[in-house]
């Protein structure tokens, strides 16, 4: 059955593959290594069949530099998809996709006020705005930090105008601003720096299989890699950052370019509180067993930003953050055993 599912996945991927972009990525490898494009294309196809690696996996995780033993340890796109399919029942995805649903289900872990503009009354909105002169507006279905905006009541003539403009921008959710813990401000104070904890839950046992910190930079208000941020790996037991940071382009930072804080060795404040919170949250929706949790550490303690039922696997094995080309698949496989 496993082989049949693997073959089915490969056939679906072949049908939807962008061969033009695949060739473009092979040219990227040629530029980096000098290898002939045809050789790389053949190896990409081999890795697709053998390791369920997409051609972007091949480039991003630098498969062309890895030995057979190293390749076997990588969580590839296909493996990540299989984990989602095996552990997360599709009819329950909406509980994580829809920010209003997520906020309701995990309300005790949010530790902040929030409002759904499509369901609240004008008097509720006015009370919210009176209490929170600044807030975060975000789309109900947004991802990767897209559409997230910090807004101020003073920029609008009335609650009605604020509501209308947010709805026009498809920003249906308003949330109280998170005041970041002073300890996390030392990394970067310009946005809320979050920790991503990935859990696999089997037979009631919650395993944290991956942990990283995402750090903002420059004038961004979010820490996402796609918005100019950077990431580093974190020891899931101690909360200590174990690597230098790297951005989406693979540029390595030993110290933060804005704060000059040393990244490797930095200890995440209130980390144990966040870890215990995630273990409780992971049991809340039994039908979703594989989740990437985004956690903030605030003046109110550790709190949930969101949960992702389809965790992106790009951070897992960024070459700048891995040691000796070894990926995290063995840890995932151990967790799958329950």
C-alpha positions as CSV (number, residue, x, y, z in Angstrom):
1,X,0.0,0.0,0.0
2,X,2.9,2.4,0.8
3,X,4.5,1.7,-2.6
4,X,1.1,2.3,-4.3
5,X,0.6,5.6,-2.5
6,X,4.1,6.6,-3.4
7,X,3.5,5.8,-7.1
8,X,0.2,7.6,-7.1
9,X,1.9,10.7,-5.6
10,X,4.7,10.6,-8.2
11,X,2.2,10.3,-11.1
12,X,0.1,13.2,-9.8
13,X,3.3,15.3,-9.5
14,X,4.5,14.5,-13.0
15,X,1.1,15.5,-14.4
16,X,1.2,18.9,-12.7
17,X,4.9,19.6,-13.1
18,X,6.2,22.8,-14.4
19,X,9.0,21.5,-16.7
20,X,10.1,24.9,-17.7
21,X,10.8,25.9,-14.1
22,X,12.4,22.5,-13.5
23,X,14.9,23.3,-16.3
24,X,15.4,26.7,-14.9
25,X,16.3,25.2,-11.5
26,X,18.7,22.8,-13.2
27,X,20.5,25.9,-14.6
28,X,20.8,27.3,-11.1
29,X,22.5,24.1,-10.1
30,X,24.8,24.3,-13.1
31,X,25.7,27.9,-12.1
32,X,26.5,26.7,-8.6
33,X,28.4,23.5,-9.4
34,X,29.3,23.5,-13.1
35,X,27.4,20.2,-13.6
36,X,25.8,19.6,-16.9
37,X,22.0,20.4,-17.0
38,X,21.1,17.0,-18.4
39,X,23.0,15.3,-15.5
40,X,21.1,17.4,-13.0
41,X,17.7,16.8,-14.6
42,X,18.3,13.0,-14.5
43,X,19.3,13.2,-10.8
44,X,16.2,15.4,-10.1
45,X,14.0,12.7,-11.6
46,X,15.8,10.0,-9.7
47,X,15.4,11.9,-6.4
48,X,11.7,12.4,-7.2
49,X,11.1,8.7,-7.4
50,X,13.5,7.6,-4.7
51,X,13.0,10.3,-2.0
52,X,9.7,12.0,-3.2
53,X,11.8,15.2,-3.6
54,X,10.4,18.0,-5.8
55,X,12.8,19.9,-8.0
56,X,12.6,22.8,-5.6
57,X,13.6,20.4,-2.7
58,X,16.5,19.4,-4.8
59,X,17.8,23.0,-5.1
60,X,16.7,24.4,-1.7
61,X,18.1,21.4,0.3
62,X,21.1,21.1,-2.1
63,X,20.5,17.5,-2.9
64,X,23.2,17.8,-5.5
65,X,25.7,18.0,-2.6
66,X,24.3,15.2,-0.5
67,X,25.3,11.6,-0.3
68,X,22.8,8.8,-0.6
69,X,22.8,8.4,3.2
70,X,22.2,12.1,3.7
71,X,19.4,12.2,1.2
72,X,17.6,9.4,3.1
73,X,17.3,11.7,6.2
74,X,15.5,14.6,4.5
75,X,11.8,15.5,4.9
76,X,10.9,16.2,1.3
77,X,7.7,17.6,-0.2
78,X,6.3,14.2,-0.9
79,X,7.1,12.9,2.6
80,X,5.6,16.1,4.1
81,X,2.4,15.6,2.0
82,X,2.2,11.9,3.2
83,X,2.4,13.0,6.8
84,X,-0.4,15.5,6.3
85,X,-2.5,12.9,4.5
86,X,-1.9,10.2,7.2
87,X,-2.3,12.4,10.3
88,X,-4.7,15.2,9.4
89,X,-8.3,14.4,8.4
90,X,-9.2,16.8,5.6
91,X,-12.7,17.6,6.9
92,X,-11.1,19.2,10.0
93,X,-8.6,21.4,8.2
94,X,-10.9,24.4,8.4
95,X,-10.3,24.5,12.2
96,X,-6.8,25.7,11.4
97,X,-7.4,27.3,8.0
98,X,-10.0,29.8,9.2
99,X,-8.6,32.2,11.8
100,X,-11.9,32.8,13.4
101,X,-12.4,29.1,13.9
102,X,-8.9,28.6,15.3
103,X,-9.3,31.6,17.7
104,X,-12.5,30.1,19.0
105,X,-11.2,26.6,19.5
106,X,-7.9,27.7,21.1
107,X,-9.2,30.9,22.8
108,X,-7.6,30.0,26.2
109,X,-4.2,29.9,24.5
110,X,-4.5,33.3,22.7
111,X,-4.2,35.6,25.7
112,X,-5.5,38.5,23.7
113,X,-8.8,40.1,22.6
114,X,-10.0,39.6,19.1
115,X,-13.0,40.4,16.9
116,X,-14.6,39.1,13.8
117,X,-15.8,42.1,11.8
118,X,-18.3,40.0,9.8
119,X,-20.1,38.8,12.9
120,X,-19.8,41.6,15.5
121,X,-22.2,44.5,16.2
122,X,-21.1,48.1,15.8
123,X,-21.2,48.6,19.6
124,X,-18.9,45.6,20.1
125,X,-16.5,47.1,17.6
126,X,-16.6,50.5,19.3
127,X,-15.9,48.9,22.7
128,X,-12.9,47.0,21.1
129,X,-11.5,50.1,19.5
130,X,-11.9,52.1,22.7
131,X,-9.9,49.5,24.6
132,X,-7.3,49.0,21.8
133,X,-6.2,52.2,20.0
134,X,-3.9,50.1,17.9
135,X,-4.4,46.5,16.7
136,X,-3.5,43.9,14.1
137,X,-5.9,43.4,11.1
138,X,-5.6,40.1,9.2
139,X,-7.5,38.1,6.6
140,X,-9.5,35.1,7.7
141,X,-7.7,32.8,5.3
142,X,-4.3,34.5,5.1
143,X,-0.9,32.7,5.1
144,X,2.8,33.6,5.2
145,X,2.0,37.0,6.8
146,X,0.2,38.3,3.7
147,X,-2.4,40.9,4.4
148,X,-1.4,41.3,8.0
149,X,-1.3,45.0,9.0
150,X,-0.9,47.1,12.1
151,X,-3.6,49.8,12.1
152,X,-4.5,52.7,14.5
153,X,-7.9,54.0,15.4
154,X,-6.7,57.6,15.0
155,X,-6.3,57.0,11.2
156,X,-10.1,56.6,10.8
157,X,-12.9,59.1,11.3
158,X,-15.2,56.4,12.8
159,X,-15.5,52.8,13.7
160,X,-17.7,52.3,10.6
161,X,-15.0,53.7,8.3
162,X,-12.4,51.4,9.9
163,X,-14.7,48.4,9.5
164,X,-15.5,49.2,5.9
165,X,-11.9,49.7,4.9
166,X,-10.8,46.4,6.6
167,X,-13.5,44.5,4.9
168,X,-12.6,46.0,1.6
169,X,-9.1,44.7,2.2
170,X,-10.5,41.3,3.2
171,X,-9.1,41.9,6.7
172,X,-12.0,40.4,8.7
173,X,-10.1,39.6,11.9
174,X,-8.9,42.3,14.4
175,X,-6.6,41.3,17.2
176,X,-5.1,43.0,20.2
177,X,-1.5,43.9,19.8
178,X,1.0,41.5,21.4
179,X,3.5,43.2,23.6
180,X,6.6,41.1,23.2
181,X,8.6,39.9,26.2
182,X,11.5,42.2,26.9
183,X,13.9,39.3,26.5
184,X,12.7,38.6,23.0
185,X,13.1,42.3,22.2
186,X,16.8,41.8,22.5
187,X,16.7,39.7,19.3
188,X,14.6,42.2,17.3
189,X,12.1,44.6,18.7
190,X,10.5,45.7,15.4
191,X,8.0,42.8,15.3
192,X,6.9,39.8,17.3
193,X,9.5,37.1,16.8
194,X,7.9,33.7,16.9
195,X,8.9,30.1,17.6
196,X,7.7,27.4,15.3
197,X,7.1,24.1,17.1
198,X,6.1,21.1,15.0
199,X,4.2,18.3,16.8
200,X,3.3,14.8,15.8
201,X,0.6,13.3,18.0
202,X,0.1,9.5,18.0
203,X,-2.0,7.5,20.5
204,X,-2.3,10.5,22.8
205,X,1.5,11.1,22.9
206,X,2.7,14.5,21.7
207,X,6.2,14.7,20.3
208,X,7.9,18.0,19.4
209,X,9.8,16.9,16.3
210,X,11.2,20.3,15.2
211,X,11.7,23.7,16.7
212,X,12.9,26.9,15.2
213,X,12.8,30.7,15.8
214,X,11.8,33.2,13.2
215,X,13.2,36.7,13.6
216,X,12.2,39.8,11.9
217,X,14.5,42.4,10.3
218,X,14.4,45.9,8.9
219,X,11.0,47.6,8.8
220,X,8.8,44.5,8.5
221,X,6.0,43.9,11.1
222,X,6.1,40.1,10.6
223,X,8.9,37.6,11.0
224,X,8.1,35.4,8.1
225,X,11.0,34.3,5.8
226,X,9.0,35.4,2.8
227,X,8.8,38.9,4.3
228,X,12.5,39.4,4.8
229,X,12.9,37.6,8.1
230,X,15.4,34.9,9.1
231,X,15.3,31.6,11.0
232,X,17.5,29.6,13.3
233,X,17.1,26.2,15.0
234,X,16.2,25.9,18.7
235,X,16.8,23.0,21.1
236,X,13.3,21.8,22.0
237,X,14.3,20.9,25.5
238,X,16.2,24.0,26.6
239,X,14.9,26.8,24.4
240,X,18.5,27.7,23.4
241,X,19.2,28.7,19.8
242,X,21.7,26.2,18.5
243,X,22.6,27.7,15.1
244,X,23.3,31.0,13.4
245,X,20.4,32.4,11.5
246,X,19.7,32.3,7.8
247,X,17.3,34.1,5.5
248,X,15.4,32.8,2.5
249,X,18.4,33.3,0.2
250,X,20.7,31.3,2.5
251,X,22.6,34.3,3.8
252,X,23.9,33.5,7.3
253,X,23.8,35.9,10.2
254,X,25.9,35.3,13.3
255,X,24.5,38.5,14.9
256,X,21.3,40.3,14.0
257,X,22.0,43.1,11.5
258,X,19.8,45.6,13.4
259,X,20.4,44.7,17.0
260,X,23.8,43.2,16.8
261,X,22.6,40.5,19.2
262,X,24.5,37.1,18.9
263,X,22.0,34.6,17.7
264,X,23.5,31.2,18.4
265,X,23.4,30.6,22.2
266,X,20.5,33.0,22.7
267,X,18.0,31.6,25.2
268,X,14.3,32.0,24.4
269,X,12.5,33.5,27.5
270,X,9.5,31.6,28.9
271,X,10.3,28.7,26.6
272,X,9.2,25.9,28.9
273,X,5.8,27.6,29.3
274,X,5.4,27.6,25.5
275,X,6.4,24.0,25.2
276,X,3.9,22.9,27.7
277,X,1.2,25.0,26.2
278,X,1.8,23.4,22.8
279,X,1.6,19.9,24.2
280,X,-1.9,20.7,25.6
281,X,-3.0,22.5,22.4
282,X,-1.9,19.5,20.2
283,X,-4.5,17.3,22.0
284,X,-7.4,19.8,21.4
285,X,-8.3,18.6,17.9
286,X,-7.6,14.8,17.9
287,X,-8.3,14.6,14.1
288,X,-5.3,16.8,13.3
289,X,-2.1,15.0,14.4
290,X,0.6,17.0,12.6
291,X,0.8,20.7,13.3
292,X,3.2,23.6,13.0
293,X,2.5,25.9,15.9
294,X,3.5,29.5,15.9
295,X,4.2,30.8,19.4
296,X,4.9,34.3,20.7
297,X,6.4,35.1,24.1
298,X,4.7,38.2,25.5
299,X,4.4,40.2,28.7
300,X,1.4,37.9,29.4
301,X,3.4,34.8,28.9
302,X,3.6,32.3,26.0
303,X,0.7,32.4,23.6
304,X,-0.5,30.9,20.3
305,X,-0.4,33.0,17.1
306,X,-1.7,30.2,14.9
307,X,-1.5,26.5,14.0
308,X,-0.8,25.1,10.6
309,X,-2.2,21.8,9.6
310,X,0.1,21.8,6.5
311,X,3.4,22.8,8.0
312,X,5.8,24.2,5.3
313,X,8.9,22.0,5.3
314,X,11.3,24.6,3.9
315,X,12.8,25.5,7.3
316,X,13.4,21.9,8.3
317,X,16.6,21.4,6.5
318,X,17.9,24.7,5.2
319,X,21.5,23.9,4.4
320,X,22.8,26.8,6.4
321,X,21.1,25.4,9.5
322,X,21.8,21.7,9.2
323,X,24.8,19.8,10.5
324,X,26.6,17.5,8.1
325,X,23.7,17.5,5.7
326,X,21.6,15.4,8.1
327,X,17.9,16.0,7.9
328,X,15.1,15.5,10.5
329,X,13.3,12.5,9.0
330,X,14.6,10.1,11.6
331,X,13.0,12.2,14.3
332,X,9.7,12.2,12.4
333,X,9.8,8.5,11.9
334,X,10.4,7.8,15.6
335,X,7.4,10.0,16.5
336,X,5.2,8.1,14.0
337,X,5.8,5.0,16.1
338,X,3.9,6.6,18.9
